[in-house]
Amino acid sequence: MGTPHVLAIPYPAQGHVIPLLELAQCLVTHGCKVTFVNSEFNHKRVVNALSDKDHVRSHINLVSITDGLEPWEDRNDLGKLTEAILKVMPGKLEELIEQVNRSDSNKITCIVADASMGWALEVAEKMQIIRRAAFWPAAVAIFALGMSVPELIDDGIIDSDGTPVKNQVIQLSPTMPLMSTENFPWTCFGDLTTQKIILNLNSRNNKAIEVAHWMISNSSYELEPAAFALFPNVLPIGPLLASNRLGKSAGYFWPEDSTCLKWLDQQPAHSVIYVAFGSFTVFDCIQFHELALGLELTNRPFLWVVRPDITEEMNDPYPKGFKDRTAKRGRMVGWAPQQTVLSHPSVACFVSHCGWNSTVEGISTGTPFLCWPYFADQFFNQSYICDVWKVGLGFNRDESGIIKQAEIKDKVEQLLGDETFKARALHLKEVTAKTVKEGGCSRNNFNNFVKWMKE
């Protein structure tokens, strides 16, 4: 057989695009051809954020299909986005595959679909693409939770709409970490309609991934032994990081401001608080101000990623005089080359929303965390960080749900004043580095996966 031609399709959200594009680049390195399908909306953002000389452009065929929403509609409304995707994308993907196969002598031989896009595997089956794999970009414990929904309903833990019957803490198995019912990922939308849509999507995907021959994940046995014991058919190939293939990460929705690296070069070793909340977190003005003043109170250098859409405040969101007072030791950027920043020797800790990509990036660089989860699976990732791996601390909120400036200062001091956090973080870094090297478990799984594609 010729070169395998893989079509890869992520769920259209930042935390899904980055790891699947990383996997795509690993596949290219191992002699596969890759066509990468973003939604039109995200395709534009990804292409705009790539530099002209980025090797992603020359090595991967970046294409797009519509997500079914109009350009001005809100992609953060996940209920609406999911419904539009299911209506429109399957037909469009079929057309795209036909078009690629007509124009390319090297026809598509394999589909790797984000497990949240299970319908793409059904399209592959319908079109007789014989190699089909599902990719899970988050913690496998969250996959396990999604697979356990029918049992949670049977056991009376949630009702048929997914609403917890009462606030309690459960375990999916005796060795699994505790999970709080109030933080189940599908309950975080604040409205029942969206919750039902997401829960329906979950059960559709659970059925759809049955047609996949492989189920691979951006995790490792070392990070989540109990979750993999529960679902042994899920194979870890992670953590997938650009540094593992000695490259730069790609797939961001915003152009990186890499001038912050020169700024980091000028800071003392282990001194900088790196603050970044991913692509989705939004702050109200009160919380944004408390965070700014908290960083000021620490009296330490900080690098803070402030996305253009991170607050509801359109003009200058900062507290009065904050920028002048912190000009000498604070740096704000719109988006940062995060993997490079985290591996920089001047970074001391990572104030993070605990998205899974940020979590594995922090672990892979041996950086201790201060956890500020916002949404979905991030609350569970925090419990891995704080309770299981013990490489970070969480913040306490006041009675109105705000994390106050004094609390921020206290937690920074507590984390950086206790060297055991850094020691455990470095140990975890070592363990996860081993698994993706030749002979490591994740690397062996990946090699077998590539071999299967080439058979």
C-alpha positions in Angstrom: 0.0 0.0 0.0 1.1 3.6 -0.6 1.4 6.4 1.9 -1.5 6.3 4.4 -3.7 9.4 3.8 -5.3 10.4 7.1 -8.3 12.8 7.5 -8.3 14.4 11.0 -11.3 16.3 12.3 -11.4 18.0 15.7 -14.4 19.3 17.6 -14.4 23.0 16.8 -12.9 24.4 20.0 -9.4 25.5 20.9 -8.7 22.7 23.4 -9.6 20.1 20.8 -7.8 21.6 17.8 -4.4 22.0 19.4 -3.8 18.3 20.4 -5.3 16.8 17.2 -3.1 19.1 15.1 -0.1 18.0 17.2 -1.1 14.3 16.5 -1.4 15.2 12.8 2.2 16.6 12.9 3.5 13.4 14.6 1.8 11.3 11.8 3.4 13.4 9.1 6.8 12.9 10.8 6.1 9.1 10.5 5.4 9.2 6.8 1.6 9.8 6.7 -0.2 12.3 4.6 -2.7 14.4 6.6 -5.8 16.4 5.5 -6.9 18.4 8.6 -10.5 19.6 8.6 -11.4 22.6 10.7 -14.7 24.5 10.7 -14.5 27.5 8.3 -14.7 29.9 11.3 -11.8 28.3 13.1 -9.8 27.5 9.9 -9.5 31.3 9.2 -8.3 31.9 12.8 -5.8 29.1 12.7 -4.4 30.1 9.3 -4.2 33.8 10.4 -2.3 32.8 13.5 0.3 30.7 11.7 3.4 32.4 10.6 4.1 32.4 6.9 7.1 30.0 7.3 5.2 27.6 9.6 5.9 24.1 8.5 2.2 23.1 9.2 1.3 25.0 6.0 3.7 23.0 3.9 3.2 19.6 5.5 -0.5 19.4 6.3 -3.4 20.0 4.0 -5.5 22.5 6.0 -9.1 22.5 4.7 -12.5 23.5 6.1 -16.2 22.9 6.1 -19.0 25.0 7.6 -20.1 24.3 11.2 -23.6 25.3 10.2 -23.7 28.6 12.1 -23.7 32.1 10.5 -20.4 34.0 10.8 -21.8 36.3 13.5 -23.4 33.6 15.6 -21.9 32.8 19.0 -19.6 29.7 18.9 -19.4 29.7 22.7 -23.1 28.7 22.8 -22.2 25.1 22.8 -25.8 23.8 22.6 -26.5 25.9 19.4 -23.1 25.0 17.9 -23.6 21.2 18.6 -27.0 21.2 17.0 -25.7 23.1 13.9 -22.8 20.7 13.6 -25.0 17.6 13.7 -27.4 19.1 11.1 -24.9 20.3 8.6 -21.4 18.9 9.0 -21.9 15.2 8.1 -23.2 16.0 4.6 -20.4 18.5 4.1 -17.7 16.0 5.3 -19.0 13.4 2.8 -18.7 16.0 0.0 -15.2 16.9 1.1 -14.0 13.3 1.2 -15.5 12.7 -2.3 -13.7 15.9 -3.6 -10.3 14.9 -2.0 -10.6 11.4 -3.4 -11.4 12.7 -6.9 -8.6 15.2 -7.0 -5.9 13.1 -5.2 -4.5 9.8 -6.5 -3.7 9.2 -2.9 -7.2 8.5 -1.6 -8.2 8.9 2.1 -7.4 5.6 3.9 -8.0 6.5 7.5 -10.2 8.9 9.6 -9.1 10.1 13.0 -12.1 11.9 14.5 -12.3 13.7 17.8 -14.5 11.5 20.0 -16.9 14.4 20.4 -17.4 14.2 16.6 -18.5 10.6 16.6 -20.7 11.2 13.5 -17.5 11.5 11.4 -16.7 7.9 12.2 -20.2 6.9 10.9 -19.6 8.9 7.7 -16.3 7.0 7.3 -18.0 3.7 7.7 -20.7 4.7 5.2 -18.0 5.7 2.7 -16.1 2.5 3.3 -13.0 4.1 4.7 -11.7 1.0 6.4 -9.4 2.5 9.1 -11.2 4.5 11.7 -9.9 5.9 15.0 -11.4 8.1 17.7 -9.2 10.6 19.5 -9.9 11.7 23.1 -8.2 15.1 23.8 -9.0 15.4 27.5 -8.5 13.4 30.7 -9.6 9.8 30.2 -11.4 10.0 33.6 -13.8 12.4 31.9 -14.3 9.9 29.1 -15.0 7.3 31.8 -17.6 9.6 33.3 -19.3 10.2 30.0 -19.4 6.4 29.4 -20.9 5.9 32.9 -24.0 8.2 32.3 -26.5 5.3 32.0 -25.2 3.8 35.3 -25.4 7.2 37.0 -29.0 7.4 35.9 -29.8 3.8 37.0 -28.1 4.4 40.4 -30.2 7.6 41.0 -27.2 9.9 41.0 -28.5 12.0 38.1 -32.0 12.2 36.5 -32.6 11.4 32.8 -31.7 15.0 31.9 -28.3 14.7 33.6 -29.2 16.9 36.6 -27.7 15.6 39.9 -30.4 14.4 42.3 -28.3 15.8 45.1 -24.9 17.3 45.7 -22.6 14.4 46.5 -19.1 13.0 45.9 -18.9 9.8 43.9 -16.2 7.4 42.6 -16.5 5.5 39.3 -14.3 2.8 40.8 -12.6 2.2 44.2 -9.3 3.5 42.8 -10.7 6.5 40.8 -10.4 10.0 42.2 -13.5 11.5 43.8 -15.9 13.4 41.6 -18.3 16.0 42.7 -21.8 15.8 41.1 -22.1 19.6 41.1 -19.1 19.8 38.7 -20.2 17.2 36.2 -19.1 18.7 32.8 -22.6 18.7 31.2 -24.1 20.7 34.1 -22.0 23.8 33.7 -24.1 25.5 31.1 -26.6 27.1 33.4 -29.6 26.1 31.2 -31.3 22.8 30.9 -31.8 22.9 27.1 -28.0 23.0 26.5 -27.4 20.4 29.2 -29.8 18.0 27.4 -28.2 18.7 24.0 -24.7 17.9 25.4 -25.9 14.8 27.2 -27.6 13.6 24.0 -24.4 14.2 22.1 -22.5 12.2 24.7 -24.7 9.2 24.2 -24.6 9.5 20.4 -20.8 9.6 20.6 -20.6 6.6 22.9 -22.5 4.7 20.3 -20.6 6.1 17.3 -17.2 5.3 18.6 -18.1 1.6 18.5 -17.3 1.7 14.8 -13.7 2.9 15.6 -10.9 0.3 15.5 -8.7 2.4 17.8 -9.5 4.8 20.7 -6.4 6.9 21.4 -6.0 9.6 24.0 -3.8 12.5 24.9 -2.9 11.1 28.3 -0.6 8.5 29.8 -1.0 5.5 32.1 1.3 7.2 34.6 -1.1 10.2 35.0 -4.4 8.2 35.2 -3.8 4.6 36.0 -7.3 4.1 37.5 -9.1 5.5 34.5 -7.2 3.3 32.0 -7.9 0.3 34.2 -11.6 1.1 33.9 -11.4 1.4 30.1 -8.5 -0.7 28.9 -9.5 -0.3 25.3 -8.5 3.4 25.4 -4.8 3.7 24.6 -2.7 6.6 25.8 -0.3 8.1 23.3 0.4 11.3 25.2 1.3 13.8 26.4 1.4 15.1 22.8 3.7 18.1 22.9 5.5 20.0 20.2 8.7 19.7 22.1 8.5 15.9 21.8 9.0 16.2 18.1 11.3 19.2 18.5 8.8 21.6 16.9 6.6 24.5 17.7 3.0 24.0 18.7 0.3 25.2 16.2 -3.5 25.4 16.0 -3.9 28.6 18.1 -6.9 30.9 17.4 -4.9 34.0 18.2 -1.5 35.1 16.9 1.2 34.5 19.5 3.1 37.4 21.0 6.5 35.9 21.2 8.1 39.2 22.4 7.3 38.0 25.9 10.1 35.4 25.6 12.7 38.2 25.5 11.0 39.7 28.5 11.2 36.4 30.3 14.9 36.2 29.5 15.5 39.3 31.6 13.7 37.9 34.7 15.5 36.0 37.6 15.2 32.1 37.6 11.9 30.8 39.1 10.5 34.2 39.7 7.7 34.8 37.2 4.0 34.0 37.8 2.6 32.9 34.5 -1.2 33.5 34.3 -3.3 32.1 31.4 -6.9 31.0 31.2 -7.2 29.3 27.8 -9.6 30.3 25.1 -13.0 30.2 26.9 -12.8 31.8 30.3 -14.6 35.1 30.7 -14.3 37.4 33.7 -16.7 40.0 35.0 -15.1 43.3 35.9 -15.0 42.7 39.7 -13.1 39.4 39.4 -10.8 40.8 36.7 -9.9 43.7 39.0 -9.3 41.4 42.0 -7.0 39.3 39.9 -5.0 42.3 38.7 -4.6 43.7 42.2 -3.7 40.3 43.5 -0.9 40.0 41.0 0.2 43.5 42.0 0.1 42.5 45.7 2.5 39.5 45.2 5.3 41.9 44.4 6.7 39.4 41.9 7.1 39.6 38.1 4.2 38.2 36.2 3.3 37.4 32.6 -0.4 37.6 32.1 -2.3 36.4 29.0 -5.3 38.8 28.5 -7.3 37.6 25.5 -9.1 40.4 23.6 -12.4 38.8 24.7 -11.5 37.8 28.3 -13.7 40.5 30.0 -17.1 41.9 29.2 -15.5 45.4 29.5 -14.7 46.6 26.0 -12.3 49.4 26.6 -9.6 49.4 29.2 -10.5 46.7 31.7 -7.6 47.2 34.2 -7.9 48.9 37.6 -7.0 52.6 37.6 -3.2 53.1 37.6 -2.5 49.3 37.6 -0.5 49.4 34.3 1.7 52.2 35.5 2.3 50.7 38.9 3.3 47.3 37.5 5.0 48.4 34.3 8.4 47.4 35.6 7.5 43.8 36.6 4.3 43.0 34.8 3.8 42.0 31.2 0.4 41.5 29.5 0.0 39.8 26.1 -3.0 38.8 24.0 -1.8 35.2 23.5 1.5 33.5 24.4 3.5 30.6 23.0 2.5 28.6 26.1 4.7 25.5 25.8 7.8 27.7 25.3 6.8 30.0 28.2 6.2 27.1 30.6 9.6 25.6 29.8 11.4 28.9 30.4 13.7 28.8 33.5 12.3 32.1 34.9 8.8 30.8 35.3 7.9 29.8 38.9 4.3 28.8 38.7 1.2 28.6 36.5 -2.1 30.2 37.4 -4.3 28.2 35.1 -7.9 27.4 34.2 -6.8 23.7 34.2 -7.9 22.9 30.7 -6.4 19.5 29.9 -3.9 20.9 27.4 -2.6 23.4 29.9 -2.6 20.7 32.5 -0.4 18.4 30.5 1.8 21.3 29.4 2.4 22.3 33.0 3.1 18.8 34.1 5.5 18.2 31.2 7.5 21.2 32.1 7.6 20.5 35.9 5.6 23.7 36.7 3.5 23.9 40.0 -0.1 25.1 39.5 -2.5 27.5 41.1 -5.9 26.3 39.9 -8.7 28.6 38.8 -11.1 26.3 36.9 -14.0 27.9 34.9 -15.9 25.3 33.0 -16.7 21.7 32.2 -13.9 19.2 32.9 -11.6 21.9 34.4 -12.9 21.3 38.0 -12.0 17.6 37.8 -8.6 18.4 36.4 -8.1 20.6 39.4 -8.7 17.6 41.7 -6.0 15.6 39.8 -3.6 18.5 40.2 -4.3 19.3 43.9 -5.5 16.0 45.4 -4.0 13.2 43.3 -0.6 14.5 41.9 -0.3 17.2 44.6 1.5 19.6 42.3 -0.8 22.6 43.0 -3.2 24.5 45.1 -6.7 25.8 44.5 -8.2 29.2 45.4 -11.0 29.8 47.9 -13.9 32.1 46.8 -15.7 34.5 49.1 -19.4 34.4 49.9 -20.2 36.1 46.6 -18.1 33.7 44.6 -15.1 36.0 44.1 -11.5 35.1 44.4 -10.1 38.1 46.3 -6.7 39.8 45.9 -5.5 38.8 49.3 -6.3 35.1 48.6 -4.3 35.3 45.4 -1.3 36.7 47.2 -1.6 34.1 50.0 -1.8 31.1 47.7 1.2 32.4 45.6 3.2 32.6 48.8 2.1 29.3 50.1 2.9 27.5 46.8 6.2 29.1 46.2 7.2 28.9 49.9 6.9 25.1 49.9 9.5 23.3 47.9 7.7 19.9 47.9 5.3 21.2 45.2 8.2 21.9 42.8 9.8 18.6 43.7 6.7 16.6 43.0 6.1 18.6 39.7 9.7 17.7 38.6 9.1 14.0 39.4 5.9 14.0 37.4 7.7 15.7 34.5 10.4 12.9 34.5 7.8 10.2 34.6 5.7 11.6 31.7 8.8 12.4 29.6 9.8 8.7 29.8 6.5 7.4 28.5 6.7 9.3 25.2 10.4 8.3 24.6 11.4 5.2 22.6 10.4 2.2 24.7 7.9 4.1 26.8 4.3 3.0 27.0 2.7 5.9 25.1 5.4 5.8 22.4 4.8 2.0 21.9 1.1 2.6 21.5 1.7 5.4 19.0 4.1 3.2 17.0 1.6 0.4 16.9 -1.1 2.9 15.8 1.1 4.1 12.9 2.0 0.5 11.9 -1.8 -0.3 11.8 -2.3 2.6 9.5 0.4 1.4 7.1 -0.6 -2.3 7.1 
